[in-house]
Amino acid sequence: MTARVLSLFGSGPPRVSPRPEFVRHQLDPCCWVDYGHGFLTGGDTLFDRMVAELPWDQGRRLMYGTWHDEPRLTARLDLDDAAVPPVVDEAVAVLSERYRRRFHGLFCNYYRGPDDGVAWHADRIGRQAVDPLVAIISLGGPRRFVMRSMKADDAGTDAQPGPARASVRWLMHSGDLLVMGGATQHHWEHAVPKVKRAPARISLTTRAGFDRDRGVEPDAGGPDSDTAVGVGQVG
Ligand SMILES: O=C(O)CCC(=O)C(=O)O
């Protein structure tokens, strides 16, 4: 396992930033990402606590007839579970208020080092709900998070290459937040690639889609973002 890089704002008690700033990246006309640098302070403290206290599970996948360990550990919690630290409840409340959507569940992923990762995929909630929101808080790290469009998937031929797919990447630092919204789960994929070197990282993922209580989508929209920038210049 690679030594963890302590970030400037990562130590100290975990807190939601009192004035979180979100930058909107418009991926295409109907898909967007809001990025919140330093959404949480004390991310490394929270990382240590979650590594020690969460009920981590080693998932297994059947691939070509053989079972393989997933290259990360996972823990799946309800938001009202006693194992969810109050600062995470507070973070989810901030998200619910900002997007006026109810978030459900906390899916935690523990990437122990560079050999852990998750391959290209769109979240399953995109098959169950129209325009779901997927919010990811990163703890520890930093670690690269990449996205690519599912469109223009025409690789062409060697002689005549097809159009390149739009892609974008972020280096997520401890306490950063990334929210995928609009039609992103229908038109874009994301991944946390395996790399040569990477410190351990946890991602906390919560999603808003179908409203279980009302049986309808309460509000498909979100607030306007503080800043809008295009694809490709983040890193
Ligand atoms: O760890 C992350 O940042 C992404 C996790 C993810 O994409 C997933 O679990 O579906």
The ligand as a Gaussian input file, in Angstrom:
#p B3LYP/6-31G(d) Opt

LIG

0 1
 O      -14.780000       6.158000      -6.438000
 C      -15.246000       6.947000      -7.232000
 O      -14.909000       8.108000      -7.301000
 C      -16.270000       6.459000      -8.236000
 C      -17.076000       5.293000      -7.746000
 C      -18.009000       4.777000      -8.785000
 O      -18.014000       5.205000      -9.911000
 C      -18.945000       3.712000      -8.459000
 O      -18.806000       3.087000      -7.397000
 O      -19.866000       3.466000      -9.258000

